[in-house]
C-alpha cells in the first residue's frame, strides 16, 4: 500500500486505515459485523501528542430479540381473511392460521418466530487525539481518545419468519433502514483505543466506539393494542437504541513520520 506523494513536514502525515470487528446496540440480542476504511491526516503537536482527523466509510448494525408472531390468514391475492374465509379490511377481524389434523379440522394455532437484523452504512468523520509513548527505536504504544460523527447513506433490515406478512414474505424480506418510520440518519459519539506502532510505520489498533445519539425515535404502542403485537409490527421493535462497535484496525503512514531520530 503506498501513496504517490510525500509530505514536506516531519510533523505531519497522511494515513490510511482499514479494519473490522463486531457491533451492536445496548440491550439487544446479538451482534453483526462492523467494518471501516478511512483516509486521514495526522498533525503532531509534539513527539508524544497528535491530532488525527479522518473521513471514511463505516458499517455497523445490530440484531433484536426474536418475537413470536401469529401466522395470519391471507388469500392468494394478499387480502386479509376472517375466520370464515371472507375478505376483510379490518386487521382486528383477520384470522390466525391453524394446524389441521388428517381430516382437515383445526388443531392448534400456528405461530412464527420473527428474527430481525439491521445493518447500516455511514460516511464517518473521526477526530481523535493520539498519545505516543516511546517503547524503543521507532516503536510506540499509542493511546487514542476522541469523538466521531456519521451520516447514514444506506442500510438494510432483514426480517425472517414474520407471521403478519403475506405469501413468501412470511419467510424473508428486506427493507431500507433509513426509509423506516422514525429512523435517524445522523449518529455521533465517542471513541477510545490502544495501539502499537511498528518500525514499518504500520499501527495495529484496538478501538471502541459508543454512540451517544439514538438511531431512531421510539414508537408508542397505540391504546388497546397488545404490546407484543406492537413490538412485532414496529419498525424498530418498539425501542430506540445507541450503537457500539469494537474493531481491530491497521493504519499506515507512508512518510513514516515517527522514524526520525530522537
C-alpha positions as CSV (number, residue, x, y, z in Angstrom):
1,X,0.0,0.0,0.0
2,X,1.5,3.4,-1.0
3,X,0.6,6.9,-1.9
4,X,2.3,8.7,-4.8
5,X,3.3,11.9,-3.0
6,X,5.4,12.9,0.0
7,X,4.7,15.2,3.0
8,X,7.2,18.0,3.4
9,X,6.9,18.3,7.2
10,X,8.1,15.5,9.5
11,X,5.3,16.5,11.9
12,X,2.5,15.9,9.5
13,X,1.4,12.8,7.7
14,X,-1.3,11.3,5.6
15,X,-2.5,7.9,6.7
16,X,-4.9,5.2,5.6
17,X,-6.8,2.9,8.0
18,X,-8.9,-0.2,7.5
19,X,-10.3,-2.9,9.7
20,X,-13.3,-4.8,11.1
21,X,-14.9,-6.3,14.1
22,X,-18.3,-6.5,15.8
23,X,-21.1,-4.0,16.5
24,X,-24.5,-4.0,18.3
25,X,-26.7,-1.7,20.4
26,X,-27.0,-1.6,24.2
27,X,-29.6,-4.1,25.5
28,X,-30.3,-6.1,22.3
29,X,-29.9,-9.7,21.5
30,X,-27.0,-10.0,19.1
31,X,-24.0,-8.6,17.2
32,X,-23.3,-8.1,13.5
33,X,-20.1,-7.5,11.6
34,X,-18.6,-4.0,11.6
35,X,-16.1,-2.5,9.2
36,X,-14.2,0.7,8.5
37,X,-12.0,2.2,5.8
38,X,-10.7,5.8,6.1
39,X,-8.2,8.4,4.9
40,X,-6.8,10.7,7.5
41,X,-4.2,13.4,8.3
42,X,-2.1,13.5,11.5
43,X,-0.6,16.7,12.8
44,X,1.9,16.3,15.6
45,X,1.9,18.9,18.4
46,X,4.9,17.2,19.9
47,X,6.8,13.9,19.9
48,X,4.0,12.5,22.1
49,X,0.8,14.2,21.2
50,X,-1.0,14.5,17.8
51,X,-4.5,15.1,16.4
52,X,-5.5,12.7,13.6
53,X,-8.9,13.5,11.9
54,X,-10.0,11.1,9.2
55,X,-13.0,10.6,7.0
56,X,-14.2,7.3,5.6
57,X,-16.9,4.6,5.2
58,X,-18.1,2.5,8.2
59,X,-20.7,-0.2,8.5
60,X,-22.3,-1.5,11.7
61,X,-25.6,-2.9,12.9
62,X,-27.5,-5.0,15.5
63,X,-30.0,-7.8,16.0
64,X,-33.1,-7.5,18.1
65,X,-34.6,-10.3,20.2
66,X,-36.8,-12.8,18.4
67,X,-40.5,-12.1,18.6
68,X,-43.2,-14.8,18.4
69,X,-45.9,-13.7,15.9
70,X,-49.2,-15.4,15.0
71,X,-49.3,-16.8,11.5
72,X,-52.2,-14.8,9.9
73,X,-54.5,-15.7,7.1
74,X,-54.4,-14.2,3.6
75,X,-55.8,-15.3,0.2
76,X,-53.6,-15.7,-2.9
77,X,-54.1,-12.0,-3.8
78,X,-52.8,-10.9,-0.4
79,X,-56.2,-9.9,1.1
80,X,-56.8,-10.4,4.8
81,X,-59.2,-13.2,5.6
82,X,-61.5,-13.6,8.7
83,X,-62.3,-16.9,10.5
84,X,-65.0,-17.7,7.8
85,X,-62.5,-17.2,4.9
86,X,-64.1,-13.9,3.8
87,X,-62.0,-10.9,2.8
88,X,-61.8,-8.2,5.5
89,X,-60.3,-4.8,5.6
90,X,-60.2,-4.7,9.4
91,X,-56.9,-6.1,10.9
92,X,-58.8,-6.9,14.1
93,X,-61.0,-9.3,12.2
94,X,-58.2,-11.1,10.5
95,X,-58.0,-14.8,11.5
96,X,-54.9,-16.8,12.5
97,X,-53.9,-19.9,10.6
98,X,-54.4,-23.2,12.4
99,X,-52.6,-26.5,12.2
100,X,-55.1,-29.2,11.0
101,X,-55.4,-32.9,11.5
102,X,-55.8,-35.6,8.8
103,X,-59.5,-34.7,8.5
104,X,-58.8,-31.0,7.9
105,X,-60.0,-30.0,11.4
106,X,-58.2,-27.2,13.2
107,X,-56.0,-28.5,16.0
108,X,-53.7,-25.6,17.2
109,X,-52.9,-22.1,16.1
110,X,-49.7,-21.5,14.1
111,X,-47.0,-19.1,15.1
112,X,-43.8,-17.8,13.6
113,X,-40.6,-16.8,15.3
114,X,-39.6,-13.5,13.7
115,X,-35.9,-12.6,13.6
116,X,-34.6,-9.1,12.5
117,X,-31.1,-7.9,11.7
118,X,-30.3,-4.3,11.0
119,X,-27.1,-3.2,9.1
120,X,-26.3,0.5,8.5
121,X,-23.6,2.2,6.4
122,X,-22.2,5.7,7.1
123,X,-19.8,8.3,5.9
124,X,-18.0,9.0,9.2
125,X,-15.7,11.7,10.5
126,X,-13.3,10.8,13.3
127,X,-11.4,13.5,15.4
128,X,-9.2,11.7,17.9
129,X,-6.1,12.7,19.9
130,X,-3.2,10.3,19.8
131,X,-0.7,10.0,22.6
132,X,2.6,8.3,21.7
133,X,4.7,6.5,24.4
134,X,8.1,5.5,23.1
135,X,8.9,1.9,23.8
136,X,12.1,1.7,21.7
137,X,13.7,2.8,18.5
138,X,10.8,3.6,16.1
139,X,8.4,1.6,18.3
140,X,5.5,3.3,20.1
141,X,2.5,2.5,22.3
142,X,-0.4,4.7,21.0
143,X,-3.4,5.7,23.2
144,X,-6.4,7.2,21.4
145,X,-9.4,9.2,22.6
146,X,-11.8,11.4,20.6
147,X,-15.2,12.0,19.0
148,X,-16.9,11.0,15.8
149,X,-19.9,11.9,13.7
150,X,-21.6,10.0,10.9
151,X,-24.3,10.4,8.3
152,X,-26.2,7.3,7.1
153,X,-26.1,6.6,3.4
154,X,-27.5,3.1,3.2
155,X,-28.9,0.3,5.3
156,X,-30.9,-2.9,5.3
157,X,-33.3,-4.5,7.7
158,X,-33.6,-8.2,7.1
159,X,-36.7,-9.9,8.5
160,X,-37.3,-13.7,8.7
161,X,-40.4,-15.5,10.0
162,X,-42.9,-12.7,10.0
163,X,-46.3,-14.3,10.6
164,X,-48.1,-11.0,9.9
165,X,-46.6,-10.9,6.3
166,X,-48.3,-12.4,3.2
167,X,-47.0,-15.2,1.0
168,X,-43.3,-15.6,0.5
169,X,-42.7,-12.6,2.8
170,X,-43.6,-14.8,5.7
171,X,-40.2,-16.5,5.2
172,X,-38.0,-13.5,4.4
173,X,-37.9,-9.9,3.2
174,X,-35.8,-6.8,3.4
175,X,-36.4,-3.0,3.9
176,X,-34.2,0.1,3.7
177,X,-33.4,1.0,7.3
178,X,-33.3,4.8,6.7
179,X,-36.7,4.7,5.0
180,X,-38.4,3.2,8.1
181,X,-40.6,5.4,10.2
182,X,-38.5,7.1,13.0
183,X,-35.1,6.3,11.5
184,X,-32.3,8.9,12.2
185,X,-29.5,9.3,9.6
186,X,-27.2,11.2,11.9
187,X,-25.2,9.5,14.6
188,X,-22.3,10.7,16.8
189,X,-20.4,9.5,19.8
190,X,-17.0,9.0,21.5
191,X,-14.2,6.6,20.8
192,X,-11.1,5.2,22.7
193,X,-8.4,2.9,21.5
194,X,-5.0,1.4,22.2
195,X,-2.4,0.6,19.5
196,X,1.2,-0.4,18.7
197,X,3.2,1.3,16.0
198,X,5.8,-0.9,14.4
199,X,9.1,0.4,12.8
200,X,7.5,-0.1,9.4
201,X,5.0,2.8,10.3
202,X,2.1,0.3,10.5
203,X,0.0,0.8,13.6
204,X,-2.3,-2.0,14.9
205,X,-5.2,-0.6,16.9
206,X,-8.0,-1.9,19.0
207,X,-10.8,0.6,19.1
208,X,-14.1,1.0,20.9
209,X,-16.8,3.4,19.6
210,X,-20.0,4.3,21.5
211,X,-22.9,6.2,20.0
212,X,-24.5,9.0,22.1
213,X,-27.5,9.7,19.9
214,X,-30.4,7.3,19.4
215,X,-30.5,5.7,16.0
216,X,-34.3,6.1,15.9
217,X,-37.3,7.5,17.6
218,X,-39.1,5.1,19.9
219,X,-42.5,4.1,18.7
220,X,-45.6,4.4,21.0
221,X,-47.9,1.5,21.4
222,X,-51.5,2.5,20.5
223,X,-54.1,2.3,23.2
224,X,-55.7,-1.1,23.2
225,X,-53.0,-2.9,21.2
226,X,-51.3,-5.9,22.6
227,X,-47.7,-4.7,23.4
228,X,-46.3,-8.0,21.8
229,X,-48.2,-7.2,18.6
230,X,-46.9,-3.7,18.6
231,X,-43.3,-4.8,19.0
232,X,-43.7,-7.2,16.1
233,X,-45.1,-4.5,13.9
234,X,-43.0,-1.5,14.9
235,X,-40.1,-0.6,12.5
236,X,-37.5,-0.8,15.3
237,X,-39.1,-3.5,17.6
238,X,-40.6,-0.9,19.9
239,X,-37.3,0.5,21.1
240,X,-34.7,3.2,20.4
241,X,-31.0,2.3,20.8
242,X,-27.5,3.6,20.7
243,X,-24.8,1.8,18.8
244,X,-21.4,0.5,19.9
245,X,-18.6,-1.2,18.0
246,X,-15.3,-2.9,18.7
247,X,-12.9,-3.1,15.8
248,X,-9.3,-4.0,15.0
249,X,-7.7,-1.7,12.5
250,X,-4.4,-1.3,10.7
251,X,-3.2,2.2,9.9
252,X,-0.3,3.1,7.5
253,X,1.6,6.4,7.3
254,X,3.6,6.4,4.1
255,X,6.0,9.2,5.1
256,X,6.9,7.3,8.3
257,X,6.9,10.5,10.5
258,X,7.9,8.5,13.6
259,X,11.1,7.2,12.1
260,X,13.1,10.4,12.8
261,X,15.9,10.1,15.3
262,X,15.3,11.1,18.9
